[in-house]
Amino acid sequence: MCLLIQQPKGCTFSKAELNDFIRRNPDGYGYARAERGHIIWGKMVADAETIIADYYRHMAGKSGMIHFRMATHGQTDEANAHPFEVTPEICLAHNGILRRGNPFRDDGSDTAHFFKSIVRPISLSNP
């Protein structure tokens, strides 16, 4: 299962901890945090050294969400890494498998399709 972390302000994971997260969940990394009224977010599929450098650049000591993916549906690529931008004000990640009422394809993750086909239209029609 994926690893979804709510990191409080002042928390910084060690390189050993980050390497453990990546080793157990190697199929994508992403983060989202609020800064000055905007969401700062990013995601990637990369080697551990690149992910760790990105974490220290964007998330070390900051409050936000961090996601390490373990693929269950869809390709291992940036499009299926979390978080997903639902609207410019909303980024979401999911930990688990969505099995019902979710029109996922073989190349896309269940979560990516759920956010695109269900959550985004609801969010845009009723901000």
N, C-alpha and C positions, 0 to 999 in steps of 0.2 A: 504494500500500500504506500501511497505517496506520503511525504513528510511535509506537513503544513505547520508553520511556526508563526506565532504572534510574538514578535520580539519587542520587549519594552525598551524605552529610552535608557541609555546607559549600558545596555548589554552588548557584548562583543564576543562572538564565538572564536575559539582558538582554531589554528590551522588543523590541528589533530581532530577536533570536533567536526569541522567542515569537511575534511577528507572522509570521515566516517559517514556523514550524511550523503556525500556524493557516491561513495562506494556502495551504499545500500540502495540509493535512489539515483541511478546514473543517467536517466533519460530526459533530463531537462532541469533548468534552474530558473527561478524568477523571483522578483521582489516588487513590492509596491509600498509607498509611504506618502504621507501628506507633507507638503512643505509650502508655506505661504499661500494657502488656499488652493493649491494645485496638487494633482497626483503625479508623483515621480515614479516611473515604473520601467521595468525592463525584463527581458527573458532571453535565454540562450540555451543551446546544446553545445557544450564545449568540454575541453579537458579540464581536469581539476585545477590546475594552475591558473587558467583563465577565469574560471568561476570564482575561485578564492580571491583573486585580485579584484574582480568586479564587486564581490561582497564587501571587501574592505574599502573600496572606493565609494560605494553607494549606501551601504547599510550598517557598517560598524558603528555601534553606539547610538543608532537611531531607532525610533519606534516605527514598526511597520510589519508587513507580512512577508514571509519568505517561503518559497515552495520548492521542494526537490521532488521531481516526478519519477514514478515507476510506471512505465507504460503498461496498460492493460488493453487498450483499444487504440488503434491509429498508429501512424508512423512516429518514429523518434525524430522529431524535427522541431524547429522553433515555433511553427504554427500550432503545435499541440502542447507546447510548454505553457505553464501557468505563470503569472496570472493572465486573465483575459480582460481587455478593455471593453466594458459593456457600453459605457458612454464616457465622455471626457471627465465626468465626475465619479465614475464607478469602475473599480477594478475588482475582479473576483477570482478566487481559486477554489478548488474542490478537492477533497480527500475521500476517495472511495470510487465506486463504480455505479453509474446510472444505467439501469437496465430497462425501465419501462417508459413508454411514451417518448422515446428519444431516437430521432431518425438519424443515427450515426452511420457513416459509411466506413468502409475498411481503412481508408487513408486518414480519417479524422478521428480524434478522440471523442468519447462520449460526452465529456465535459465541454469541449469546444463546440460541438453541435448543439448541446443544451443551451449554452449561453447565447449562441448566435441565433438559434431558431425560437427560443422561448423567452429567455431573460431579457435580451436586448430589445425585441419588439415591445414587450411590456414596459420596460424602462423608458423607451423613447416616446411611447404613446401616453404615458402617465408619469411625467417627471415629478 
